Amino acid sequence: METFLIRALQLIMSLSLLVIIHEGGHFLFARLFKTRVEKFCLFFDPWFTLFKFKPKNSETEYGIGWLPLGGYVKIAGMIDESMDTEQMKQPMQPWEFRAKPAWQRLLIMVGGVLFNFLLALFIYSMILFTWGDEYIPVQQAPLGMDFNQTAKNAGFRDGDILISADGVPLERMGGDLLTAIVDARQVTVLRNGQEASVYIPENMMDRLLADSVRFADFRFPFVIDSIVPGRPAALAGLQAGDSITALDGKKIAYFDFKEEMLNRQKADSADHDITLAYVRNGVSDTLTLTTDANFEIGIAPRTATDKLLPVVRKEYSFLSSFPAGAALGINTLKGYVGQMKYLFSKEGAKQLGGFGTIGSIFPATWDWHQFWYMTAFLSIILAFMNILPIPALDGGHVLFLIYEIVARRKPSDQFMERAQMVGMFLLFGLLIWANFNDILRFFF
C-alpha cells in the first residue's frame, strides 16, 4: 500500500506540473495577443469544481477539477473541449480567438507543446548539473549480459558483450540501445574473447513485445560479502571481498553460482569437491574445497547492484549543463518518435498502458533524481502526443490553421465542431483501451 501511495503521489505531482506548464503556454501566448482566457483549470471539472477563484478585475477564473486526466484553458471564441457552440453564434469580438490573425492563433495553439518541450530541456539540464550523468558502458561490462529467450533464439548468448550494431558502437543501456539493435541487420558481440556476429530478424521488436521481458540485463559478479567461520569457504581461505569468477573451470556470474550449486544438490551428486577461480585485490587465483552435504560452503554474496560494475561519471557546470540537457532532450524525443511505429503492430497495441503503467515507471521509494527524470520524459511525451494532427489535440488545431494560411479561408464552424467531436471520441477510446490493458496486466 505504501508503494502504491508513493507512486500515486509522484504521478499526481508530475502530471500537475506538466498540465500547468502546458496550459500556461496557451495562456501566456493568448494574453500576449490580447485574447481573453475565460478559465484556467487544472484537471477536468465536469458537473462541479473542487476549487475556483477569480481575482478582482481579472477576466480569468482559475480552478481545480476533480478528474485528473489533464486540464484546459477556455479561450474565448474558440471551439475546444468545452464545446461552447453558443458563443460561436454570437457576433465576433476583437478579444476573441477567432478574431486574431492566423499566425497569432497558431502561436497560441503551439504554446503548450513549446512550453512542455522547453520544460523537459530545463529539467534535463538541472538533473545533469545537480547529479551529473552516470552509466555503465556496455562494452566494458566484464561479464557481459544475460539475455531473454527471444534474444537467445536470435543468436545472443549469456555472457556476450555488446560491441556495435551495423558498425555503430553501442555505448549504454536504454531505449536507444534497444532501438539500434532491433533496427540493425547485424550486431557484433564479444564472445569468449572473440568477436561474433548476431543477425537480427526483421520482426525482432514484435517478438520482444510479445515476451514483455527485458531484452538484456548486466551480469553481476559474485562478490563475497561475509563468510561463516568454520565452514568450507573459511577453511579453504576465501575472504570477504573476493570475487568468484569460475566454478570448475566454467565462468559464472551472480545468479549462476547459486543455480549451479542448487542443481548439484537436486541431482544428489556424490562429488562434493569444487574448484573456484577468484579475484582478490586484482590478483587471480584458484582453490579447491569440499562442500557440505547440502552443497553449501558458508558464504553470503553482496547484493547485485550497479556498484559492482564499472561506472562512467560525467560532471557538468551550470553553463555546460544546458547544451548537454538540450542534447539529451532531443535524443529522447528522437528515440520516442522512432519507437512509435511499433505502437501500430498487434503486439505494440497490447503494450499501450494507461495511468497504472505511467505510475509504475516511478520508483517505489521517493527519489528526487528519478522523479525529475521521469517528469522530463513525460513532458517530452506530452509535447509530442499533443502535436499529433488529431482533432481535439493541439496538433489538430495547428493542422487546420496551416490549411487556413495556405488556402486563405477558414474551415467552417460546423466542420470544426464535428472534427472536435471525432477527435474527442478517438482520444477517449484510446484512453479506455490503454487503461483496459492495465487492468488485464494487473489481473492476468
C-alpha positions in Angstrom: 0.0 0.0 0.0 2.8 2.4 0.9 4.5 1.7 -2.5 1.2 2.5 -4.3 0.7 5.7 -2.4 4.3 6.9 -3.1 4.0 6.2 -6.8 0.5 7.7 -7.0 1.8 10.9 -5.3 4.7 11.2 -7.7 2.4 10.7 -10.6 -0.1 13.3 -9.5 2.7 15.8 -8.7 4.3 15.2 -12.1 1.2 15.4 -14.1 0.0 18.5 -12.2 3.2 20.3 -13.1 3.1 19.3 -16.7 -0.5 20.3 -17.1 0.1 23.7 -15.5 3.1 24.3 -17.7 1.3 23.1 -20.9 -1.9 25.2 -20.3 0.3 28.1 -19.1 1.9 28.1 -22.6 -1.5 28.6 -24.2 -2.5 31.2 -21.6 0.7 33.3 -21.9 0.5 33.5 -25.8 -3.2 34.2 -25.6 -2.6 37.1 -23.2 0.3 38.3 -25.3 -2.0 38.8 -28.2 -4.8 40.3 -26.0 -7.0 37.2 -26.3 -9.5 36.7 -23.5 -9.0 33.5 -21.4 -12.2 32.7 -19.6 -11.0 29.8 -17.5 -7.7 28.1 -16.5 -8.4 24.7 -14.9 -6.0 22.1 -13.5 -7.7 18.7 -14.2 -11.2 18.4 -15.7 -14.3 19.6 -13.9 -17.4 18.0 -15.4 -20.5 18.9 -13.3 -18.5 20.6 -10.5 -15.2 22.1 -9.5 -13.2 21.3 -6.3 -11.8 24.8 -6.0 -12.1 28.0 -8.0 -11.5 31.7 -7.7 -11.5 34.8 -9.9 -9.1 37.6 -8.9 -10.5 41.1 -8.8 -10.5 42.9 -12.2 -9.5 39.6 -13.9 -11.2 38.1 -17.0 -10.0 34.6 -16.0 -11.4 32.2 -13.5 -8.9 29.7 -12.0 -9.9 26.3 -10.7 -9.0 22.7 -9.9 -11.2 19.9 -11.2 -11.9 16.5 -9.7 -11.0 14.4 -12.8 -7.2 14.1 -13.0 -7.0 13.4 -16.8 -5.4 16.7 -17.9 -6.5 20.3 -17.8 -7.6 23.1 -20.0 -7.8 26.8 -20.7 -11.1 28.1 -22.1 -10.2 30.7 -24.7 -13.0 33.0 -25.9 -14.1 32.5 -29.5 -12.6 29.0 -29.9 -14.1 25.6 -30.4 -12.3 23.4 -27.8 -13.0 20.8 -25.1 -15.8 22.9 -23.6 -17.8 22.6 -26.9 -19.3 26.1 -26.3 -21.0 26.4 -29.6 -23.4 29.1 -28.4 -20.5 31.6 -28.1 -19.6 30.9 -31.7 -23.1 32.0 -32.8 -22.6 35.5 -31.3 -21.1 38.4 -33.2 -17.3 38.3 -33.3 -15.5 40.4 -30.7 -12.0 41.8 -31.1 -10.7 40.0 -28.0 -11.8 36.5 -29.2 -9.5 33.8 -30.6 -11.4 33.7 -33.9 -10.8 37.5 -34.5 -7.0 37.2 -34.3 -4.7 36.7 -37.4 -3.9 33.1 -38.2 -0.2 33.4 -37.2 -1.2 34.6 -33.7 -3.7 31.7 -33.3 -1.0 29.3 -34.5 1.4 30.5 -31.8 -1.4 30.3 -29.1 -2.0 26.7 -30.1 1.7 25.6 -30.2 2.4 27.4 -26.9 1.5 24.4 -24.7 3.7 22.0 -26.7 6.6 24.5 -26.8 6.5 25.1 -23.1 6.4 21.3 -22.3 9.4 20.7 -24.6 11.4 23.6 -23.0 10.5 22.4 -19.6 11.9 18.9 -20.4 15.1 20.5 -21.6 15.4 22.6 -18.5 14.8 19.7 -16.2 17.3 17.5 -18.0 19.8 20.3 -17.7 19.3 20.7 -14.0 19.5 16.9 -13.5 22.9 16.9 -15.2 24.0 20.0 -13.2 22.9 18.5 -9.8 23.6 14.8 -10.2 25.8 14.6 -13.3 25.5 11.6 -15.6 26.3 8.0 -14.6 26.1 5.0 -16.8 27.7 1.5 -17.2 29.5 1.2 -20.6 28.1 -1.9 -22.2 31.4 -2.6 -24.0 33.2 -2.6 -20.6 30.8 -5.0 -18.8 33.3 -7.6 -17.5 30.8 -10.5 -17.6 28.7 -9.3 -20.5 24.9 -9.6 -20.5 22.1 -12.0 -19.6 19.6 -12.2 -22.5 15.9 -13.2 -22.6 14.9 -16.3 -24.5 13.8 -14.3 -27.6 17.3 -12.7 -27.8 18.9 -16.2 -27.4 16.7 -17.5 -30.2 18.1 -14.7 -32.4 21.6 -15.8 -31.6 22.7 -14.0 -28.5 24.4 -15.9 -25.7 24.6 -15.2 -22.0 28.0 -13.5 -21.4 28.1 -11.8 -24.8 29.5 -8.3 -24.6 27.6 -5.9 -26.9 30.0 -4.0 -29.2 28.2 -2.5 -32.2 25.0 -2.5 -34.3 25.6 -2.3 -38.1 29.1 -0.9 -37.2 27.8 1.8 -34.9 29.3 1.4 -31.4 26.9 0.6 -28.6 27.5 2.7 -25.5 24.9 2.4 -22.8 21.7 0.5 -21.8 18.4 2.2 -22.6 15.8 2.7 -25.3 18.4 4.0 -27.8 20.4 0.8 -27.5 17.4 -1.5 -27.9 16.2 0.5 -31.0 19.7 0.4 -32.5 19.7 -3.4 -32.1 16.2 -4.2 -33.4 16.7 -1.9 -36.4 20.1 -3.4 -37.2 20.9 -6.2 -39.6 24.0 -7.3 -37.7 25.1 -6.9 -34.1 28.7 -7.5 -33.2 29.4 -9.1 -29.8 32.5 -10.2 -27.9 32.1 -13.9 -27.0 34.8 -15.8 -25.2 37.4 -13.2 -26.2 36.5 -13.2 -29.9 34.1 -11.2 -32.0 31.0 -12.9 -33.2 28.0 -11.7 -35.3 24.3 -11.9 -34.5 21.9 -11.4 -37.4 18.7 -9.7 -36.3 15.4 -10.9 -37.7 13.1 -8.3 -39.2 10.3 -8.9 -36.7 12.6 -8.7 -33.7 10.7 -6.0 -31.9 7.4 -7.8 -32.3 9.0 -10.9 -30.7 10.3 -8.8 -27.8 7.0 -7.1 -27.3 5.2 -10.4 -27.2 7.7 -11.5 -24.4 7.1 -8.5 -22.2 10.5 -9.4 -20.7 13.6 -7.1 -20.7 15.8 -7.7 -23.7 19.0 -8.0 -21.6 20.5 -7.2 -18.2 24.0 -6.9 -16.9 25.6 -10.0 -15.5 26.9 -9.1 -12.0 29.9 -10.6 -10.4 29.6 -12.9 -7.4 31.4 -10.9 -4.7 31.6 -12.4 -1.2 30.1 -10.2 1.5 30.7 -12.4 4.5 31.9 -15.8 5.4 30.7 -18.2 8.2 33.6 -19.2 10.4 34.4 -22.9 10.4 32.6 -23.6 7.1 34.3 -24.9 3.9 34.9 -21.4 2.4 36.6 -20.2 5.6 38.6 -23.3 5.9 39.8 -23.1 2.3 40.9 -19.5 2.8 38.3 -17.4 0.9 37.8 -13.9 2.3 35.1 -11.2 2.2 35.6 -9.1 -0.9 36.8 -12.0 -3.1 35.1 -12.1 -6.5 34.3 -15.7 -7.6 34.8 -15.8 -11.4 34.6 -19.6 -12.3 33.3 -22.8 -10.9 35.1 -26.0 -12.0 36.5 -24.0 -15.0 33.2 -22.6 -16.1 32.8 -18.8 -15.9 30.0 -17.8 -13.6 28.1 -14.6 -12.6 26.0 -13.7 -9.6 23.0 -16.0 -10.2 25.0 -18.7 -11.9 26.7 -19.8 -8.7 23.5 -20.3 -6.8 21.8 -22.1 -9.6 24.8 -24.4 -10.2 25.0 -25.4 -6.6 21.3 -25.9 -6.3 21.3 -28.1 -9.4 24.0 -30.3 -7.9 22.0 -30.6 -4.7 18.9 -31.7 -6.7 21.0 -34.2 -8.7 22.2 -35.6 -5.4 25.8 -35.7 -6.8 28.3 -37.8 -4.8 31.1 -35.4 -5.8 31.4 -32.5 -3.3 34.8 -31.3 -4.4 34.7 -28.0 -6.4 37.4 -25.7 -7.8 36.8 -22.0 -7.6 38.6 -19.2 -9.5 38.5 -15.9 -7.7 40.0 -12.4 -7.8 41.4 -10.7 -4.7 42.8 -7.2 -4.9 43.2 -7.5 -8.6 45.1 -10.9 -8.4 43.5 -14.0 -9.8 43.9 -17.4 -8.1 42.2 -20.8 -7.7 41.5 -23.2 -4.8 39.7 -26.5 -4.3 37.3 -27.2 -1.4 34.7 -29.7 -0.3 31.1 -28.6 0.2 28.9 -29.8 3.0 26.1 -32.3 2.4 23.8 -29.6 1.1 26.4 -28.3 -1.4 26.8 -25.2 0.7 30.2 -23.6 1.5 29.1 -20.9 4.1 29.3 -17.6 2.2 26.9 -14.7 1.6 27.2 -12.6 -1.6 26.9 -8.9 -1.9 23.6 -7.7 -3.4 23.8 -7.5 -7.2 23.9 -3.8 -7.8 25.4 -1.4 -10.4 28.1 -0.6 -7.9 29.7 -3.9 -8.7 30.3 -2.9 -12.4 32.5 -0.1 -13.9 30.7 3.2 -14.0 31.4 6.2 -16.1 30.5 9.5 -14.4 30.4 13.0 -16.1 30.1 16.2 -14.2 28.5 19.4 -15.6 28.9 23.0 -14.7 25.8 25.2 -14.7 26.5 26.6 -18.1 27.6 23.4 -19.7 24.5 21.6 -18.4 22.2 23.5 -20.8 23.6 22.2 -24.1 24.0 18.8 -22.6 20.4 18.9 -21.3 19.2 20.1 -24.7 21.0 17.2 -26.5 19.6 14.7 -24.0 16.1 16.0 -24.6 16.3 16.0 -28.3 17.8 12.4 -28.3 15.0 11.3 -26.0 12.4 12.8 -28.4 14.0 11.1 -31.4 14.1 7.8 -29.6 10.4 8.1 -28.6 9.3 9.1 -32.1 11.4 6.2 -33.5 9.6 3.7 -31.3 6.1 5.0 -32.1 6.0 2.8 -35.3 5.8 -0.3 -33.1 2.6 1.0 -31.5 0.6 0.2 -34.6 1.5 -3.5 -34.5 -0.6 -6.1 -32.8 1.9 -6.6 -30.0 2.6 -2.9 -29.7 -1.1 -2.2 -29.2 -1.1 -4.7 -26.3 1.8 -2.8 -24.6 -0.1 0.5 -24.6 -0.6 1.5 -21.0 -2.7 3.9 -19.0 -2.2 5.6 -15.7 -1.2 2.4 -14.0 1.6 1.9 -16.4 2.7 5.5 -16.2 2.7 5.4 -12.4 4.7 2.2 -12.4 7.7 3.9 -14.1 8.2 6.0 -10.9 10.4 4.4 -8.2 8.8 2.6 -5.3 10.7 4.8 -2.8 11.0 8.5 -3.1 13.9 9.5 -5.3 14.1 13.1 -6.5 16.6 12.2 -9.2 14.2 9.6 -10.7 11.2 11.8 -10.1 12.6 14.7 -12.2 14.0 12.3 -14.8 10.6 10.7 -15.3 8.8 14.1 -15.3 11.1 15.4 -18.1 10.4 12.2 -20.0 6.7 12.6 -19.6 6.9 16.2 -20.6 8.6 15.1 -23.9 5.8 12.5 -24.4 3.1 15.1 -23.7 4.6 17.6 -26.1 4.9 15.0 -28.9 1.4 13.5 -28.4 -0.2 16.9 -28.3 1.3 18.0 -31.6 -0.1 15.0 -33.5 -2.5 16.1 -36.2 -5.6 14.7 -34.4 -8.7 16.8 -33.9 -9.2 17.8 -30.2 -5.4 17.9 -29.8 -3.3 21.0 -30.3 -1.9 19.4 -33.5 -5.3 19.1 -34.9 -5.9 22.9 -34.4 -2.5 23.6 -35.9 -3.3 21.4 -39.0 -6.5 23.4 -39.6 -4.6 26.7 -39.1 -2.0 25.7 -41.6 -4.8 24.8 -44.0 -6.3 28.3 -43.4 -2.9 30.0 -44.1 -2.3 28.0 -47.3 -5.9 28.1 -48.6 -6.6 31.6 -47.3 -10.0 30.5 -45.9 -11.2 29.1 -42.6 -12.9 25.7 -42.2 -16.5 26.2 -41.2 -17.6 26.3 -37.6 -19.7 23.2 -38.3 -16.8 21.3 -39.6 -14.6 22.3 -36.6 -17.4 21.2 -34.2 -17.6 17.8 -35.9 -13.9 17.4 -36.1 -13.6 18.2 -32.4 -16.2 15.6 -31.5 -14.4 12.9 -33.7 -11.1 13.8 -32.0 -12.5 13.6 -28.5 -14.2 10.2 -29.4 -10.8 8.9 -30.6 -8.9 10.1 -27.6 -11.4 8.7 -25.1 -11.3 5.4 -26.9 -7.6 5.4 -26.7 -7.7 6.3 -23.0 -10.2 3.4 -22.3 -8.1 0.9 -24.3 -4.8 1.9 -22.5 -6.3 1.6 -19.1 -8.1 -1.6 -20.0 -4.7 -3.0 -20.8 -3.5 -2.0 -17.4 -6.4 -3.9 -15.8 -5.6 -7.0 -17.9 -2.0 -6.9 -16.8 -2.9 -6.5 -13.2 -5.3 -9.5 -13.0 -3.7 -11.7 -15.6 
